[in-house]
Amino acid sequence: MRVAIAGNYGHDNNGDEAILAGMLQSLETYAGISRKDITVFSNYPHKTIEEHQVKSAPLLVRKSNKLIAAASTLRSHMKVLKNIDLLIIGGGGLLMDLYKRDAPVYASIAVIGKKLGCEVAVWGVGAGPITTPAGTMLIKQIAHAASIITVRDEDSKKLLEKIGVKKPIGMTADPAFGLVPEAPRKKTEQIKRVAVTAVPYYSSQYWPVHREEKYQAYITSFAQALDRLIGEKGIEVTFYATKYPQDLEVVRDIRLKMAHDSKIIDKNMKPHALMNFSAEQDIVIGTRLHSLILAVRTGTPVIAVGYHEKVGSFSRLIEQHDYYTEIEQLSEATLIEKVSLMEEDWHAHQENVREIAENFHAKTAAFPEELKQRFGGDGNA
């Protein structure tokens, strides 16, 4: 079976690269599909080829003229898809209209693939926000083209049903749960090592809309919360990034407002390195969704800080919402309250997270096995 995968890959976001790595591992293990038969649509194909050992084609062809770029992109997609049996849209938070390019690009690929005779499957995606008529129409086009639709959380399913998707929508684990840690996390006796990711929320250098007052309130609250945690619990804080180097810019701003010392991992860590690092921590305090997912995959407890609805959806999905806070509710007391709650039965809490990791890893088998049964036979069709 010849497979193409379309998603937000090759963009130095190691959360997305973890999704792709998990998808590839699951396709190999459970559907018998070789990487030599997989083509990934990527923002920077040379990066995807190097990191994942697959074929790759441009997600977008870049030209100075927008019309020429659009026409060149369509021709490029058609050239790839005419030789493909199965097109996978996913994983990640692809079904949204927050960014102008996403819905048109994925709808175009899905519709072209369908017209050229590909089976189309949507795998483990998040949906939302979907707030515009154009975005709603395009995302419904993706669903119409797909033979199978699975999402990674109940909120995404409800939103797709709300906008009028009539097809059955299945639930699956985020594909990053398909990864296998290189070394299991060992339980610890107390909470000492805490790792932190900080998204550049409303920052001028990253966010779609810059609001300086919101950014300053966010970094001040984060700094105060971490300072109190260090001061009262004696923990060691280490900042790291899943989106490198953009996340480190906000980390440096937070550190400038902190009274206590902390460390920064100034490296572009790939998915397995991120899991190895997470497994060495007692807790991960994460804004980035895949800092949370990769930590949980290793059995590391997490405190989720919700900058986007997908973070809250994930915390509910894994039944860890007691350890979740909205980003604008982050305060000096927030983190210490969550850590104190974990400490009430620290050994049981660690075991609970380990069980969650195993449960969600097992779920990653179901979707590629369904692909194999419905579209691929022995995986070599």
VEXZA-961041 format. One record per residue (C-alpha): residue number from 0; residue in one letter; x, y, z. Coordinates in nm, 4 decimals, always signed. Example, Ala and Ser with C-alpha at 12.3 -4.5 7.8 and 13.67 -1.06 7.14 Angstrom:
% VEXZA-961041
<0,"A",<+1.2300,-0.4500,+0.7800>>
<1,"S",<+1.3670,-0.1060,+0.7140>>
This chain:
% VEXZA-961041
<0,"M",<+0.0000,+0.0000,+0.0000>>
<1,"R",<+0.1265,+0.3433,-0.0948>>
<2,"V",<+0.0416,+0.5997,+0.1712>>
<3,"A",<+0.0579,+0.9796,+0.1927>>
<4,"I",<+0.0311,+1.1727,+0.5192>>
<5,"A",<-0.0620,+1.5416,+0.5385>>
<6,"G",<-0.0097,+1.7455,+0.8535>>
<7,"N",<+0.1942,+2.0243,+1.0095>>
<8,"Y",<+0.5314,+1.8555,+0.9686>>
<9,"G",<+0.8833,+1.9773,+0.8985>>
<10,"H",<+0.8261,+2.3017,+1.0909>>
<11,"D",<+1.0600,+2.2436,+1.3892>>
<12,"N",<+0.7644,+2.1834,+1.6193>>
<13,"N",<+0.8676,+1.8677,+1.7986>>
<14,"G",<+0.5161,+1.8059,+1.9227>>
<15,"D",<+0.4084,+1.7637,+1.5612>>
<16,"E",<+0.7186,+1.5569,+1.4885>>
<17,"A",<+0.6231,+1.3315,+1.7809>>
<18,"I",<+0.2809,+1.2825,+1.6202>>
<19,"L",<+0.4412,+1.1858,+1.2896>>
<20,"A",<+0.6943,+0.9565,+1.4558>>
<21,"G",<+0.4129,+0.7856,+1.6446>>
<22,"M",<+0.2069,+0.7463,+1.3276>>
<23,"L",<+0.4967,+0.5939,+1.1364>>
<24,"Q",<+0.5767,+0.3554,+1.4192>>
<25,"S",<+0.2120,+0.2461,+1.4458>>
<26,"L",<+0.1747,+0.2032,+1.0685>>
<27,"E",<+0.4857,-0.0165,+1.0581>>
<28,"T",<+0.3930,-0.2199,+1.3658>>
<29,"Y",<+0.0189,-0.2675,+1.3223>>
<30,"A",<-0.0490,-0.2231,+0.9493>>
<31,"G",<+0.2729,-0.3660,+0.8057>>
<32,"I",<+0.3383,-0.0546,+0.5954>>
<33,"S",<+0.7029,+0.0165,+0.5173>>
<34,"R",<+0.8435,+0.3689,+0.5361>>
<35,"K",<+0.9655,+0.3348,+0.1788>>
<36,"D",<+0.5984,+0.3331,+0.0755>>
<37,"I",<+0.5076,+0.6484,+0.2730>>
<38,"T",<+0.5196,+1.0081,+0.1450>>
<39,"V",<+0.4728,+1.2937,+0.3928>>
<40,"F",<+0.3543,+1.6383,+0.2865>>
<41,"S",<+0.5870,+1.8683,+0.4777>>
<42,"N",<+0.6586,+2.2367,+0.5233>>
<43,"Y",<+1.0263,+2.1580,+0.4628>>
<44,"P",<+1.0584,+1.8174,+0.2936>>
<45,"H",<+1.4358,+1.7877,+0.3405>>
<46,"K",<+1.3903,+1.8054,+0.7182>>
<47,"T",<+1.1215,+1.5373,+0.7138>>
<48,"I",<+1.3295,+1.3062,+0.4938>>
<49,"E",<+1.6281,+1.3419,+0.7242>>
<50,"E",<+1.4399,+1.2966,+1.0518>>
<51,"H",<+1.1885,+1.0258,+0.9588>>
<52,"Q",<+1.3444,+0.8360,+0.6644>>
<53,"V",<+1.0373,+0.8680,+0.4422>>
<54,"K",<+0.9659,+1.0263,+0.1063>>
<55,"S",<+0.8456,+1.3845,+0.1306>>
<56,"A",<+0.6763,+1.6478,-0.0844>>
<57,"P",<+0.5942,+2.0157,-0.0225>>
<58,"L",<+0.2801,+2.0931,+0.1725>>
<59,"L",<+0.2973,+2.4371,+0.0084>>
<60,"V",<+0.5058,+2.5442,-0.2884>>
<61,"R",<+0.6543,+2.8845,-0.2127>>
<62,"K",<+0.6545,+3.1499,-0.4874>>
<63,"S",<+0.6639,+3.5289,-0.4734>>
<64,"N",<+0.3284,+3.5478,-0.6528>>
<65,"K",<+0.0380,+3.3986,-0.4529>>
<66,"L",<-0.1564,+3.2782,-0.7583>>
<67,"I",<+0.1498,+3.1067,-0.9039>>
<68,"A",<+0.2218,+2.9537,-0.5629>>
<69,"A",<-0.1337,+2.8176,-0.5369>>
<70,"A",<-0.1238,+2.6694,-0.8883>>
<71,"S",<+0.2189,+2.5173,-0.8286>>
<72,"T",<+0.0999,+2.3677,-0.4993>>
<73,"L",<-0.2019,+2.2055,-0.6662>>
<74,"R",<+0.0157,+2.0563,-0.9425>>
<75,"S",<+0.2612,+1.9241,-0.6843>>
<76,"H",<-0.0156,+1.7633,-0.4793>>
<77,"M",<-0.1706,+1.6007,-0.7860>>
<78,"K",<+0.1634,+1.4584,-0.8949>>
<79,"V",<+0.2034,+1.2835,-0.5598>>
<80,"L",<-0.1555,+1.1765,-0.5007>>
<81,"K",<-0.2081,+1.0097,-0.8406>>
<82,"N",<+0.0273,+0.7355,-0.7186>>
<83,"I",<-0.1216,+0.6969,-0.3688>>
<84,"D",<-0.3665,+0.4350,-0.2382>>
<85,"L",<-0.4385,+0.5877,+0.1036>>
<86,"L",<-0.4219,+0.9526,+0.2074>>
<87,"I",<-0.4101,+1.0208,+0.5830>>
<88,"I",<-0.4998,+1.3665,+0.7119>>
<89,"G",<-0.3509,+1.3901,+1.0600>>
<90,"G",<-0.2683,+1.3902,+1.3340>>
<91,"G",<-0.2621,+1.7113,+1.5342>>
<92,"G",<-0.4971,+2.0063,+1.5649>>
<93,"L",<-0.5589,+2.0383,+1.1918>>
<94,"L",<-0.9332,+2.0989,+1.1782>>
<95,"M",<-0.9475,+2.4666,+1.2667>>
<96,"D",<-0.9643,+2.8104,+1.1089>>
<97,"L",<-0.7502,+3.0036,+1.3572>>
<98,"Y",<-0.4717,+3.0174,+1.0969>>
<99,"K",<-0.5758,+3.1216,+0.7468>>
<100,"R",<-0.3849,+2.8579,+0.5528>>
<101,"D",<-0.4714,+2.5371,+0.7398>>
<102,"A",<-0.8294,+2.4572,+0.6431>>
<103,"P",<-0.7836,+2.5443,+0.2715>>
<104,"V",<-0.4647,+2.3376,+0.2409>>
<105,"Y",<-0.5990,+2.0221,+0.4052>>
<106,"A",<-0.9366,+2.0503,+0.2310>>
<107,"S",<-0.7607,+2.0840,-0.1043>>
<108,"I",<-0.5435,+1.7783,-0.0424>>
<109,"A",<-0.8416,+1.5720,+0.0756>>
<110,"V",<-1.0626,+1.6660,-0.2208>>
<111,"I",<-0.7843,+1.6122,-0.4773>>
<112,"G",<-0.6946,+1.2792,-0.3210>>
<113,"K",<-1.0554,+1.1630,-0.3326>>
<114,"K",<-1.0960,+1.2686,-0.6970>>
<115,"L",<-0.7775,+1.0813,-0.7905>>
<116,"G",<-0.9052,+0.7602,-0.6345>>
<117,"C",<-0.7317,+0.7664,-0.2948>>
<118,"E",<-0.9026,+0.6362,+0.0124>>
<119,"V",<-0.8985,+0.9242,+0.2603>>
<120,"A",<-0.8715,+0.8775,+0.6367>>
<121,"V",<-0.8621,+1.1393,+0.9125>>
<122,"W",<-0.6479,+1.0085,+1.1984>>
<123,"G",<-0.6332,+1.1300,+1.5569>>
<124,"V",<-0.6947,+1.4984,+1.4898>>
<125,"G",<-0.8104,+1.7789,+1.7132>>
<126,"A",<-1.0875,+2.0107,+1.5978>>
<127,"G",<-1.1340,+2.3742,+1.6870>>
<128,"P",<-1.1605,+2.6578,+1.6968>>
<129,"I",<-1.3967,+2.6684,+1.3994>>
<130,"T",<-1.5556,+3.0118,+1.3955>>
<131,"T",<-1.6059,+3.1206,+1.0328>>
<132,"P",<-1.8455,+3.0081,+0.7587>>
<133,"A",<-1.5506,+2.9483,+0.5237>>
<134,"G",<-1.3657,+2.7395,+0.7823>>
<135,"T",<-1.6804,+2.5383,+0.8540>>
<136,"M",<-1.7339,+2.4670,+0.4845>>
<137,"L",<-1.3730,+2.3586,+0.4261>>
<138,"I",<-1.3594,+2.1289,+0.7284>>
<139,"K",<-1.6881,+1.9680,+0.6212>>
<140,"Q",<-1.5264,+1.9086,+0.2795>>
<141,"I",<-1.2451,+1.7166,+0.4503>>
<142,"A",<-1.4983,+1.5064,+0.6397>>
<143,"H",<-1.7010,+1.4438,+0.3218>>
<144,"A",<-1.3909,+1.3139,+0.1432>>
<145,"A",<-1.2928,+1.0790,+0.4258>>
<146,"S",<-1.3894,+0.7127,+0.4569>>
<147,"I",<-1.2801,+0.7053,+0.8234>>
<148,"I",<-1.2708,+0.9917,+1.0741>>
<149,"T",<-1.1136,+0.9612,+1.4168>>
<150,"V",<-1.0430,+1.2399,+1.6644>>
<151,"R",<-0.8287,+1.2522,+1.9778>>
<152,"D",<-1.0833,+1.3878,+2.2273>>
<153,"E",<-1.4558,+1.4110,+2.2935>>
<154,"D",<-1.4653,+1.7904,+2.2534>>
<155,"S",<-1.3379,+1.7581,+1.8951>>
<156,"K",<-1.6046,+1.5002,+1.8158>>
<157,"K",<-1.8802,+1.7224,+1.9566>>
<158,"L",<-1.7569,+2.0237,+1.7604>>
<159,"L",<-1.7503,+1.8350,+1.4285>>
<160,"E",<-2.1009,+1.7069,+1.4938>>
<161,"K",<-2.2116,+2.0613,+1.5819>>
<162,"I",<-2.0905,+2.2044,+1.2483>>
<163,"G",<-2.2829,+1.9349,+1.0606>>
<164,"V",<-2.0492,+1.6394,+1.0033>>
<165,"K",<-2.2870,+1.3435,+0.9648>>
<166,"K",<-2.0410,+1.0561,+0.9267>>
<167,"P",<-1.9467,+0.8377,+1.2236>>
<168,"I",<-1.6611,+0.9928,+1.4205>>
<169,"G",<-1.4404,+0.7544,+1.6142>>
<170,"M",<-1.2189,+0.8213,+1.9132>>
<171,"T",<-0.8523,+0.7298,+1.9278>>
<172,"A",<-0.5432,+0.8274,+2.1225>>
<173,"D",<-0.3183,+1.1038,+1.9953>>
<174,"P",<-0.0764,+0.9258,+1.7589>>
<175,"A",<+0.2222,+1.0394,+1.9683>>
<176,"F",<+0.1145,+0.7786,+2.2234>>
<177,"G",<+0.2319,+0.5241,+1.9664>>
<178,"L",<+0.5921,+0.6019,+2.0577>>
<179,"V",<+0.7775,+0.3680,+2.2922>>
<180,"P",<+1.0091,+0.5246,+2.5546>>
<181,"E",<+1.3696,+0.4136,+2.5369>>
<182,"A",<+1.3826,+0.3676,+2.9145>>
<183,"P",<+1.0907,+0.3431,+3.1607>>
<184,"R",<+1.0505,+0.6151,+3.4224>>
<185,"K",<+1.1352,+0.5100,+3.7759>>
<186,"K",<+0.9041,+0.6117,+4.0584>>
<187,"T",<+1.0428,+0.8724,+4.2974>>
<188,"E",<+0.9958,+0.9311,+4.6680>>
<189,"Q",<+0.9234,+1.3032,+4.6479>>
<190,"I",<+0.8665,+1.5890,+4.4061>>
<191,"K",<+1.1982,+1.7573,+4.3451>>
<192,"R",<+1.2668,+1.7934,+3.9703>>
<193,"V",<+1.0081,+1.9959,+3.7784>>
<194,"A",<+1.0322,+2.0721,+3.4043>>
<195,"V",<+0.8337,+2.3551,+3.2443>>
<196,"T",<+0.7257,+2.4483,+2.8923>>
<197,"A",<+0.5929,+2.7976,+2.8235>>
<198,"V",<+0.4129,+2.8880,+2.5022>>
<199,"P",<+0.4621,+3.2486,+2.3760>>
<200,"Y",<+0.1048,+3.3464,+2.4611>>
<201,"Y",<+0.0115,+3.6734,+2.2836>>
<202,"S",<+0.3802,+3.7548,+2.2304>>
<203,"S",<+0.4890,+3.9883,+1.9529>>
<204,"Q",<+0.7320,+3.7369,+1.8036>>
<205,"Y",<+0.4931,+3.4415,+1.7677>>
<206,"W",<+0.1215,+3.4783,+1.8417>>
<207,"P",<-0.1302,+3.5463,+1.5594>>
<208,"V",<-0.2469,+3.8557,+1.7527>>
<209,"H",<-0.0064,+4.0486,+1.9770>>
<210,"R",<-0.1463,+4.1884,+2.3023>>
<211,"E",<+0.1329,+4.3122,+2.5214>>
<212,"E",<-0.0785,+4.3511,+2.8354>>
<213,"K",<-0.1886,+3.9864,+2.8154>>
<214,"Y",<+0.1670,+3.8706,+2.7511>>
<215,"Q",<+0.3039,+4.0638,+3.0459>>
<216,"A",<+0.0282,+3.9389,+3.2775>>
<217,"Y",<+0.1005,+3.5817,+3.1684>>
<218,"I",<+0.4781,+3.5868,+3.2182>>
<219,"T",<+0.4418,+3.7726,+3.5508>>
<220,"S",<+0.1890,+3.5186,+3.6832>>
<221,"F",<+0.4029,+3.2257,+3.5670>>
<222,"A",<+0.7138,+3.3732,+3.7315>>
<223,"Q",<+0.5330,+3.4351,+4.0608>>
<224,"A",<+0.3799,+3.0855,+4.0632>>
<225,"L",<+0.7159,+2.9180,+4.0021>>
<226,"D",<+0.8906,+3.1371,+4.2596>>
<227,"R",<+0.6423,+3.0343,+4.5270>>
<228,"L",<+0.6777,+2.6691,+4.4299>>
<229,"I",<+1.0559,+2.6904,+4.4577>>
<230,"G",<+1.0458,+2.8904,+4.7794>>
<231,"E",<+0.7985,+2.6703,+4.9651>>
<232,"K",<+0.8719,+2.3257,+4.8205>>
<233,"G",<+1.2439,+2.3550,+4.7419>>
<234,"I",<+1.1981,+2.2155,+4.3927>>
<235,"E",<+1.4390,+2.2549,+4.0993>>
<236,"V",<+1.2877,+2.4126,+3.7858>>
<237,"T",<+1.4202,+2.3391,+3.4377>>
<238,"F",<+1.2685,+2.5074,+3.1317>>
<239,"Y",<+1.2714,+2.3349,+2.7919>>
<240,"A",<+1.1037,+2.3692,+2.4537>>
<241,"T",<+0.9043,+2.1503,+2.2182>>
<242,"K",<+0.8844,+2.4398,+1.9689>>
<243,"Y",<+1.2470,+2.5481,+1.9380>>
<244,"P",<+1.3728,+2.8185,+1.9647>>
<245,"Q",<+1.0491,+3.0201,+1.9876>>
<246,"D",<+0.9491,+2.8859,+2.3305>>
<247,"L",<+1.2851,+2.9774,+2.4813>>
<248,"E",<+1.2278,+3.3460,+2.4107>>
<249,"V",<+0.9284,+3.3557,+2.6461>>
<250,"V",<+1.1172,+3.1401,+2.8982>>
<251,"R",<+1.3880,+3.4038,+2.9193>>
<252,"D",<+1.1253,+3.6715,+2.9800>>
<253,"I",<+0.9741,+3.4634,+3.2617>>
<254,"R",<+1.3138,+3.4059,+3.4213>>
<255,"L",<+1.3843,+3.7801,+3.4271>>
<256,"K",<+1.0819,+3.8215,+3.6536>>
<257,"M",<+1.1764,+3.5354,+3.8877>>
<258,"A",<+1.3573,+3.5826,+4.2179>>
<259,"H",<+1.4805,+3.2218,+4.2310>>
<260,"D",<+1.7260,+3.0437,+4.0026>>
<261,"S",<+1.6202,+2.8017,+3.7299>>
<262,"K",<+1.7803,+2.6168,+3.4397>>
<263,"I",<+1.7173,+2.6217,+3.0642>>
<264,"I",<+1.7761,+2.3316,+2.8247>>
<265,"D",<+1.8850,+2.5239,+2.5154>>
<266,"K",<+1.8531,+2.2349,+2.2693>>
<267,"N",<+1.6226,+2.1353,+1.9880>>
<268,"M",<+1.5216,+1.8025,+2.1429>>
<269,"K",<+1.3540,+1.5520,+1.9125>>
<270,"P",<+1.0665,+1.3305,+2.0317>>
<271,"H",<+1.2674,+1.0493,+2.1893>>
<272,"A",<+1.5027,+1.2987,+2.3549>>
<273,"L",<+1.1970,+1.4812,+2.4894>>
<274,"M",<+1.0632,+1.1569,+2.6330>>
<275,"N",<+1.3989,+1.0698,+2.7868>>
<276,"F",<+1.4155,+1.4140,+2.9472>>
<277,"S",<+1.0549,+1.3913,+3.0708>>
<278,"A",<+1.1200,+1.0512,+3.2272>>
<279,"E",<+1.3942,+1.2066,+3.4412>>
<280,"Q",<+1.1485,+1.4571,+3.5956>>
<281,"D",<+0.9118,+1.4244,+3.8877>>
<282,"I",<+0.6554,+1.6556,+3.7232>>
<283,"V",<+0.6169,+1.8357,+3.3914>>
<284,"I",<+0.4262,+2.1654,+3.4022>>
<285,"G",<+0.3241,+2.2082,+3.0415>>
<286,"T",<+0.1523,+2.4611,+2.8212>>
<287,"R",<+0.2433,+2.2852,+2.4960>>
<288,"L",<+0.0077,+1.9901,+2.4455>>
<289,"H",<+0.2783,+1.7491,+2.3373>>
<290,"S",<+0.5033,+1.8343,+2.6276>>
<291,"L",<+0.2144,+1.6901,+2.8314>>
<292,"I",<+0.1485,+1.3934,+2.6027>>
<293,"L",<+0.5134,+1.2871,+2.5832>>
<294,"A",<+0.5515,+1.3244,+2.9589>>
<295,"V",<+0.2420,+1.1140,+3.0268>>
<296,"R",<+0.3647,+0.8571,+2.7731>>
<297,"T",<+0.6691,+0.8022,+2.9955>>
<298,"G",<+0.4545,+0.7855,+3.3101>>
<299,"T",<+0.5562,+1.1317,+3.4317>>
<300,"P",<+0.2827,+1.3260,+3.6167>>
<301,"V",<+0.1773,+1.6568,+3.4613>>
<302,"I",<+0.0199,+1.9887,+3.5481>>
<303,"A",<-0.1501,+2.1312,+3.2389>>
<304,"V",<-0.1732,+2.5061,+3.1728>>
<305,"G",<-0.4435,+2.5662,+2.9128>>
<306,"Y",<-0.3612,+2.8267,+2.6483>>
<307,"H",<-0.5875,+2.6466,+2.3981>>
<308,"E",<-0.9012,+2.4350,+2.4401>>
<309,"K",<-0.7107,+2.1234,+2.3279>>
<310,"V",<-0.5064,+2.1309,+2.6511>>
<311,"G",<-0.8182,+2.1240,+2.8668>>
<312,"S",<-0.9671,+1.8530,+2.6466>>
<313,"F",<-0.6589,+1.6392,+2.6992>>
<314,"S",<-0.6602,+1.6825,+3.0748>>
<315,"R",<-1.0247,+1.5728,+3.0856>>
<316,"L",<-0.9568,+1.2823,+2.8507>>
<317,"I",<-0.6905,+1.1362,+3.0803>>
<318,"E",<-0.8981,+1.2201,+3.3904>>
<319,"Q",<-0.6352,+1.4570,+3.5283>>
<320,"H",<-0.8440,+1.7746,+3.5291>>
<321,"D",<-0.7717,+1.8343,+3.8976>>
<322,"Y",<-0.4188,+1.9168,+3.7803>>
<323,"Y",<-0.5282,+2.1642,+3.5112>>
<324,"T",<-0.5551,+2.5429,+3.5114>>
<325,"E",<-0.6605,+2.7909,+3.2475>>
<326,"I",<-0.3675,+3.0089,+3.1475>>
<327,"E",<-0.5449,+3.3273,+3.2535>>
<328,"Q",<-0.6228,+3.1737,+3.5930>>
<329,"L",<-0.2543,+3.1076,+3.6603>>
<330,"S",<-0.1617,+3.2779,+3.9867>>
<331,"E",<+0.0903,+3.2668,+4.2672>>
<332,"A",<-0.1147,+2.9971,+4.4425>>
<333,"T",<-0.2063,+2.7803,+4.1422>>
<334,"L",<+0.0957,+2.5546,+4.1012>>
<335,"I",<+0.1634,+2.4999,+4.4693>>
<336,"E",<-0.1977,+2.3871,+4.5152>>
<337,"K",<-0.1636,+2.1316,+4.2347>>
<338,"V",<+0.1687,+1.9997,+4.3619>>
<339,"S",<+0.0355,+1.9718,+4.7172>>
<340,"L",<-0.2590,+1.7697,+4.5857>>
<341,"M",<-0.0205,+1.5282,+4.4125>>
<342,"E",<+0.1843,+1.4945,+4.7283>>
<343,"E",<-0.1156,+1.3671,+4.9263>>
<344,"D",<-0.0576,+1.0216,+4.7721>>
<345,"W",<+0.2458,+1.0596,+4.5498>>
<346,"H",<+0.3111,+0.6880,+4.4955>>
<347,"A",<-0.0496,+0.6181,+4.3930>>
<348,"H",<-0.0505,+0.9201,+4.1639>>
<349,"Q",<+0.2607,+0.8003,+3.9808>>
<350,"E",<+0.1087,+0.4551,+3.9345>>
<351,"N",<-0.2108,+0.6097,+3.7995>>
<352,"V",<-0.0192,+0.8057,+3.5350>>
<353,"R",<+0.1760,+0.4931,+3.4362>>
<354,"E",<-0.1524,+0.3078,+3.3800>>
<355,"I",<-0.2868,+0.5972,+3.1708>>
<356,"A",<+0.0258,+0.5779,+2.9528>>
<357,"E",<-0.0155,+0.2062,+2.8883>>
<358,"N",<-0.3869,+0.2393,+2.8193>>
<359,"F",<-0.3441,+0.5152,+2.5627>>
<360,"H",<-0.0496,+0.3433,+2.3976>>
<361,"A",<-0.2676,+0.0354,+2.3458>>
<362,"K",<-0.5318,+0.2520,+2.1754>>
<363,"T",<-0.2846,+0.3570,+1.9050>>
<364,"A",<-0.3010,+0.0047,+1.7588>>
<365,"A",<-0.6699,+0.0205,+1.6716>>
<366,"F",<-0.6632,+0.2755,+1.3913>>
<367,"P",<-0.3765,+0.1332,+1.1807>>
<368,"E",<-0.5241,-0.2153,+1.2231>>
<369,"E",<-0.8524,-0.0810,+1.0846>>
<370,"L",<-0.6638,+0.0729,+0.7931>>
<371,"K",<-0.4990,-0.2616,+0.7257>>
<372,"Q",<-0.8293,-0.4471,+0.7310>>
<373,"R",<-1.0222,-0.1992,+0.5184>>
<374,"F",<-0.7658,-0.0752,+0.2692>>
<375,"G",<-0.4453,-0.2711,+0.2803>>
<376,"G",<-0.4801,-0.6435,+0.3179>>
<377,"D",<-0.1330,-0.7516,+0.4267>>
<378,"G",<+0.0067,-0.3960,+0.4004>>
<379,"N",<+0.1720,-0.4657,+0.0659>>
<380,"A",<-0.1176,-0.3957,-0.1676>>
